[in-house]
Amino acid sequence: MGLLLLFTSTLLSSYFHPGTVVSAQALFTIKGITLSIDPSADVTRDTNVTLRCHAVVSSSGQEVLSREYTIYKDNTVMYTKPSSTSEYLLYPLPEARVSNSGKYKCKINIEGKQMTSNTEKLTVSGLSKPVLQLNTSVISEGDELMARCSAPGETGSFYFYFYEDSKEIQEVQVQSNQAEVKFRSSSVGIHRIHCAYTVLVKPDSFKSEESNAVLVSVRELPITAVLEINPQHNIYEGDQLVISCTINNFLRSSEKVLLYLSQGNRLLRTGETKVNHSMVVRAQEPREFECKLEIGNVVKTVTKTISVTELFSVPTLTISPAEVFQRDYMTITCRSESYASEKLNKNELTYSLEAAQNLLPKGNGVFHGRALLNDFNYTCKATAKGIVKHSNTLLVHPKVHVSPPKISVLGRVVLGQPFKILCKSDYGDLPINYTLVKEYDQLSSAIVKQQHKEALFTVTISKTDEIHKYMCEAKNGPREGQLGRRLNSTVTVPLSDTTLTVLPTVSDVSEGNDLYLICGVKGSPPVTFKWYREGSEQPLFTTMSEKNHSDYRITSVSKEHSGKYFCKAVNPANNVVSSNTVNIEVRLALWKKAVIGGFCLVVVAVLVVVFVLCFRSKRGRETYSPPASQPPYV
């Protein structure tokens, strides 16, 4: 045991230098990390570029902490290096290329603690000129040509483009700086071939200039396709046509030979050395024929176009009358506007109407009958010498006759004032022509072109019975117009000739009697009556009556009721009329007159008695004389 301790002590003393203190765990912090690009962030091709990653670390010990540097380009790890020195990391990019362009950053990791630098963008400009090489400069028609395009000294991901006479013919994506393609020339003759490339640096791309141009000569093969058509001229619709497709200068070879005969886009026949085809020519079919020869990769074509005269033109359908109404008679005519009289007799051309049970023929191409209640499609077929042609479909939409119109007024009819008459039919196809009629004389017309609309006419009448003279007429086709019923509406007569009558008569109005003020007018009820007394703006009494008169009763009149009275009246015509003014003087009651008369009689009687008495008294004094005193008798 003692020997073991001695051996351990010796090892430790030999490992540590004298005076060195070993700490159990050094404390540290990463203060910062930076990335710089030398000599510049924007450089040209072939420049030596260096990425410098420098981290500042503070620690409690003297020992250099072990660290790990990582370089990123566009968030992808490019380089990782552990280091036990405090020096910064240098990452060289010798002879920089466009593919080195991108966004760079670096990261340091010390015992699990990490810090990432800022992002710096490096831009490298300039691409090398592409170089094009061909395996040969002379080929025969149909032969393949091999081309190689290279981008000397470039790195990265590439797209290579190959051009023939400035037209792009192929595109290739590769991860190397060169690409090879095989292609066949589009035609015989001299062609100019060149290439170009694009370097992909996400998210951007950089395209090179054009490469050197190489001229290629393509020699034509002597073999050709031959197309023959018989007859060649004066071809009429319905004629028999014989067509052949053959090969000229054919040399036996291992290559498979195929012939294709087509009319327009329709393939008629195929074969190896000769193709024949017979057909009846029709005017509406394509008139271009093609003979196509394929031998290996070589394609030869020849086309011919024939001129065909129509035997007869496509028939057309016409209808009479132009506007057809339900259940009305109509005539449909089917005709070909032209026909080849030198090849066809007019009587040989026949017409028929397909699916037309409601129409009967009236001649060749003429059909007559009543229109249906609903829409119907008609198609005409013209036939001559085995040629059949159909017309375009004619859609017949039978119109609906207009119904007798209904007549009414809009609002109230007032004698002597303008009012509106409304005309409207329940059904009928538009447009509908409405006419206002008065005693069968047409006054004015209006055309309605929209659904749910009606015709409006403004009129004025001067007599009440004149309202019944108006009628509406509706018309939407060649038929006579539909006449509706006469207008039936109430006519309001404006008020006039207002009178105020007093019962009892003005001269007989006495206290205590009931007084009736009767207001009468001429005009249409209902009438609103109002009675007034001069000096007051408020009516004494208001009432509505379905008659042309009404009364206002004042019971047990007195002297206070004396005054001037008048009345006003108004009806739905809204014209207010006033009566004459009546002056009412309330007289004394009869018993008061009797009392006053009796009293007057008593007074008169008393006066008479007094007067008589006085008169008699006076007269008595004058006739009586006392005895005269006589002298004594001697």
Disulfide bonds with the S-S distance in Angstrom:
Cys53-Cys106 2.06
Cys149-Cys195 2.12
Cys245-Cys291 1.74
Cys334-Cys380 1.48
Cys423-Cys472 1.59
Cys519-Cys567 1.95
